[in-house]
Amino acid sequence: MAIVPNNSVYSQSNGQRKLWLIVGGLVLMTILVAVVVGVLYFTREQPDEQPVIANEPLVPTVAVTPTVGLVVEAAPTQAQQVVLVITSPTPTSTPLPTETSVVAETENADVVERIATATRAPTFTPTSTATPRPFIPTATPTPDEVNVDGWIEPVAPDENFYLPADGLTFQWRWHENKRCQQPPDGYGFEIRVWRDVSTEFPKGAMNAKEEKVNVTCDATSGVYTFTIGNIKKVPGVSNAEFGRFKWDIAIVQLDPYTPVIASQPRIFYY
């Protein structure tokens, strides 16, 4: 009768031996990867120092934190390769608290400039302490207080007016701010007419005293009006059949008769 040997111990030893081979292979692979990473890290190209412009204030501090990543690339006919990729993020600029302009040249030849900030002075609003002057209305003079002053502006007829008939209406204004007031007692308006020759002088074409009440005035425009029915019969015309004549408006003192103010003359003819 044959005796079959017990293989349980033998099978257990073979299983443990395979397990240790697998663990050893993983450890060896880890060590290999670590060695490759270390060699690449210490043999990488060191970046040049950043140039700093001489005779300038301190530049902003630039903090650069490299990011290390592992990329495993597999070739179709080669064993797996481990490639170390080192990426550098964009430098973060931390400006210094200074009011001067700082210029630093970076790796990409960019220029960073910081301009000092000006502080605007507060606006001063002057306060007036002067007391405003009260408004004092100007008193309106009564007819008894009218002053014989100012100047007279002829309004109608126009310069070089042609007289088609005997009647003629004269109009004028009395400045300044007389507001249709009549001359005071002892004074009156007078229309004067004379020939347009150097040897003639103004002659009254109306009775300034008796016709004073017939001189009208428009309160809106301040225009005085008086009409002479037959201008050809007045002393300054003296029944002339034709001719050129001058006329003006005057304020005269009635007694004794004295012209006080006179307008610029105008010409009419017939």
Secondary structure per residue as TSV (DSSP state, phi and psi in degrees):
chain	resnum	aa	ss	phi	psi
A	1	M	-	360.0	128.8
A	2	A	-	-86.0	146.1
A	3	I	-	-103.5	122.1
A	4	V	-	-87.9	123.0
A	5	P	-	-68.6	151.4
A	6	N	-	-81.1	112.6
A	7	N	-	-96.8	8.5
A	8	S	H	-64.6	-40.1
A	9	V	H	-69.7	-39.0
A	10	Y	H	-66.1	-42.0
A	11	S	H	-65.2	-38.1
A	12	Q	H	-65.5	-36.1
A	13	S	H	-68.9	-39.5
A	14	N	H	-65.0	-37.7
A	15	G	H	-65.8	-42.2
A	16	Q	H	-65.2	-37.4
A	17	R	H	-64.2	-39.4
A	18	K	H	-65.3	-38.6
A	19	L	H	-63.5	-42.6
A	20	W	H	-68.0	-31.7
A	21	L	H	-66.3	-41.6
A	22	I	H	-64.8	-45.0
A	23	V	H	-62.6	-42.4
A	24	G	H	-63.2	-39.9
A	25	G	H	-62.1	-41.5
A	26	L	H	-64.7	-41.4
A	27	V	H	-63.6	-43.4
A	28	L	H	-62.9	-40.4
A	29	M	H	-63.1	-41.9
A	30	T	H	-62.3	-42.9
A	31	I	H	-64.1	-41.0
A	32	L	H	-62.6	-44.4
A	33	V	H	-61.8	-42.7
A	34	A	H	-63.3	-39.1
A	35	V	H	-66.1	-42.9
A	36	V	H	-63.1	-42.8
A	37	V	H	-62.6	-43.4
A	38	G	H	-63.8	-42.3
A	39	V	H	-63.5	-43.3
A	40	L	H	-66.9	-36.6
A	41	Y	H	-66.9	-41.8
A	42	F	H	-84.2	-16.2
A	43	T	H	-103.6	5.7
A	44	R	S	-68.2	157.0
A	45	E	-	-72.5	125.5
A	46	Q	-	-78.1	131.7
A	47	P	-	-68.5	145.5
A	48	D	-	-65.3	149.7
A	49	E	-	-66.5	142.7
A	50	Q	-	-71.3	131.2
A	51	P	-	-71.8	143.7
A	52	V	-	-122.8	129.3
A	53	I	-	-66.5	130.0
A	54	A	T	-70.7	159.7
A	55	N	T	57.4	33.8
A	56	E	-	-121.1	158.3
A	57	P	-	-65.9	174.2
A	58	L	-	-58.0	138.6
A	59	V	-	-90.0	159.5
A	60	P	-	-61.3	144.3
A	61	T	E	-73.3	129.8
A	62	V	E	-112.5	118.7
A	63	A	E	-102.6	123.0
A	64	V	-	-120.9	120.4
A	65	T	-	-113.8	106.9
A	66	P	-	-69.6	146.4
A	67	T	E	-110.1	123.7
A	68	V	E	-104.1	127.2
A	69	G	E	-133.3	152.3
A	70	L	E	-109.1	128.9
A	71	V	E	-122.8	123.1
A	72	V	E	-102.4	117.2
A	73	E	E	-109.5	136.8
A	74	A	-	-114.4	121.0
A	75	A	-	-86.0	150.4
A	76	P	S	-66.9	-27.8
A	77	T	S	-118.3	3.3
A	78	Q	S	-123.2	167.7
A	79	A	-	-71.9	162.4
A	80	Q	-	-60.9	139.6
A	81	Q	E	-117.0	145.8
A	82	V	E	-106.1	119.3
A	83	V	E	-113.4	127.3
A	84	L	E	-93.8	122.0
A	85	V	E	-113.5	123.7
A	86	I	E	-115.6	118.3
A	87	T	E	-112.3	141.7
A	88	S	-	-111.3	120.7
A	89	P	-	-69.4	166.5
A	90	T	-	-63.1	127.5
A	91	P	-	-58.2	140.2
A	92	T	E	-97.0	121.6
A	93	S	E	-91.1	125.3
A	94	T	E	-110.9	101.3
A	95	P	-	-67.0	144.9
A	96	L	-	-83.7	148.6
A	97	P	S	-75.1	79.6
A	98	T	-	-138.9	152.4
A	99	E	S	-93.9	-3.9
A	100	T	S	-89.1	160.7
A	101	S	-	-83.2	126.2
A	102	V	-	-113.7	131.4
A	103	V	E	-124.3	125.9
A	104	A	E	-131.3	136.9
A	105	E	E	-94.8	124.9
A	106	T	-	-92.5	-176.2
A	107	E	T	-65.2	-30.7
A	108	N	T	-91.7	19.4
A	109	A	-	60.6	25.3
A	110	D	-	-84.1	151.9
A	111	V	E	-114.3	126.0
A	112	V	E	-105.0	123.9
A	113	E	E	-125.8	133.4
A	114	R	-	-120.1	118.3
A	115	I	-	-94.9	136.1
A	116	A	-	-63.2	140.0
A	117	T	-	-90.7	126.0
A	118	A	-	-87.9	138.8
A	119	T	-	-98.1	120.8
A	120	R	-	-79.2	132.9
A	121	A	-	-70.5	145.8
A	122	P	-	-63.7	145.1
A	123	T	-	-77.9	130.9
A	124	F	-	-97.6	122.6
A	125	T	-	-104.1	110.0
A	126	P	-	-66.4	143.9
A	127	T	-	-108.2	120.8
A	128	S	-	-80.4	129.2
A	129	T	-	-106.4	2.7
A	130	A	-	-73.6	139.8
A	131	T	-	-83.9	123.5
A	132	P	-	-63.2	143.9
A	133	R	-	-76.9	135.6
A	134	P	-	-69.0	149.1
A	135	F	-	-78.4	126.7
A	136	I	-	-113.9	108.8
A	137	P	-	-65.9	146.1
A	138	T	-	-79.9	129.6
A	139	A	-	-69.8	137.7
A	140	T	-	-84.6	120.7
A	141	P	-	-69.9	147.3
A	142	T	-	-81.9	165.5
A	143	P	G	-55.0	-29.2
A	144	D	G	-73.5	-15.8
A	145	E	G	-103.5	8.6
A	146	V	-	-66.0	129.3
A	147	N	-	-92.5	140.1
A	148	V	S	-86.8	83.7
A	149	D	-	-149.4	-167.2
A	150	G	S	82.5	-151.2
A	151	W	E	-149.8	160.3
A	152	I	E	-113.8	133.6
A	153	E	E	-110.1	116.6
A	154	P	E	-69.6	138.2
A	155	V	E	-112.6	-50.3
A	156	A	E	-147.0	148.6
A	157	P	S	-75.7	168.3
A	158	D	-	-71.3	167.4
A	159	E	T	-60.5	139.3
A	160	N	T	57.7	43.1
A	161	F	E	-75.4	134.3
A	162	Y	E	-94.0	125.4
A	163	L	-	-87.9	109.7
A	164	P	-	-82.9	-20.2
A	165	A	S	-139.8	-174.0
A	166	D	S	-77.5	-38.2
A	167	G	-	-74.5	145.6
A	168	L	E	-147.8	128.7
A	169	T	E	-100.6	130.6
A	170	F	E	-110.3	142.6
A	171	Q	E	-137.5	149.4
A	172	W	E	-160.7	168.0
A	173	R	E	-123.2	149.8
A	174	W	E	-114.4	113.4
A	175	H	E	-103.2	153.9
A	176	E	T	-105.0	133.2
A	177	N	T	51.9	45.8
A	178	K	-	-82.9	-19.7
A	179	R	T	52.4	52.3
A	180	C	T	64.5	19.4
A	181	Q	-	-74.9	143.8
A	182	Q	-	-83.6	154.6
A	183	P	-	-58.2	151.1
A	184	P	-	-66.2	174.7
A	185	D	T	-57.8	140.0
A	186	G	T	89.2	-1.0
A	187	Y	E	-134.3	159.1
A	188	G	E	-163.9	163.0
A	189	F	E	-76.7	148.1
A	190	E	E	-142.8	129.1
A	191	I	E	-89.8	129.9
A	192	R	E	-121.2	141.1
A	193	V	E	-134.4	144.8
A	194	W	E	-160.4	160.4
A	195	R	E	-67.1	148.7
A	196	D	S	-83.0	63.5
A	197	V	S	-136.6	156.7
A	198	S	T	-69.9	-17.4
A	199	T	T	-91.6	-4.8
A	200	E	-	-97.2	155.6
A	201	F	-	-127.6	158.4
A	202	P	-	-59.7	140.5
A	203	K	E	-131.3	138.1
A	204	G	E	-62.2	131.1
A	205	A	S	-102.7	7.6
A	206	M	S	-155.7	164.1
A	207	N	-	-90.5	103.9
A	208	A	T	-60.2	-32.3
A	209	K	T	-78.1	-48.7
A	210	E	T	-77.1	-30.8
A	211	E	T	-89.5	4.4
A	212	K	G	-59.7	-38.0
A	213	V	G	-74.5	-15.1
A	214	N	G	-93.0	-4.3
A	215	V	-	-80.3	117.5
A	216	T	E	-100.6	165.8
A	217	C	E	-148.9	135.1
A	218	D	E	-86.1	118.3
A	219	A	T	-65.5	-27.0
A	220	T	T	-74.8	-48.1
A	221	S	T	-94.1	-16.8
A	222	G	T	71.5	25.2
A	223	V	E	-98.5	125.3
A	224	Y	E	-86.2	148.0
A	225	T	E	-138.5	139.3
A	226	F	E	-151.5	137.3
A	227	T	E	-115.1	133.7
A	228	I	E	-104.1	120.4
A	229	G	S	-66.0	-41.1
A	230	N	-	-134.2	89.2
A	231	I	G	-65.4	-22.8
A	232	K	G	-74.4	-10.3
A	233	K	G	-98.0	-4.5
A	234	V	S	-74.0	160.0
A	235	P	T	-58.6	-34.3
A	236	G	T	-72.3	-18.1
A	237	V	T	-100.8	-40.6
A	238	S	T	56.2	49.9
A	239	N	T	58.6	28.7
A	240	A	-	-68.3	139.5
A	241	E	S	-73.2	-27.9
A	242	F	S	-162.6	169.3
A	243	G	-	149.8	176.0
A	244	R	E	-109.1	135.7
A	245	F	E	-134.6	152.5
A	246	K	E	-105.0	154.0
A	247	W	E	-145.5	154.7
A	248	D	E	-152.9	175.8
A	249	I	E	-118.2	131.7
A	250	A	E	-131.5	152.1
A	251	I	E	-102.6	123.9
A	252	V	E	-120.2	149.3
A	253	Q	E	-80.6	131.1
A	254	L	T	-76.2	-40.5
A	255	D	T	-147.0	112.6
A	256	P	T	-72.6	155.2
A	257	Y	T	-66.1	120.7
A	258	T	E	-150.6	119.7
A	259	P	E	-65.3	132.6
A	260	V	E	-108.2	-51.1
A	261	I	E	-130.9	138.7
A	262	A	E	-137.8	144.2
A	263	S	-	-81.6	173.6
A	264	Q	-	-69.1	139.6
A	265	P	-	-75.6	154.5
A	266	R	E	-126.8	168.4
A	267	I	E	-116.8	137.1
A	268	F	E	-132.9	161.5
A	269	Y	E	-151.0	165.6
A	270	Y	-	-153.6	360.0
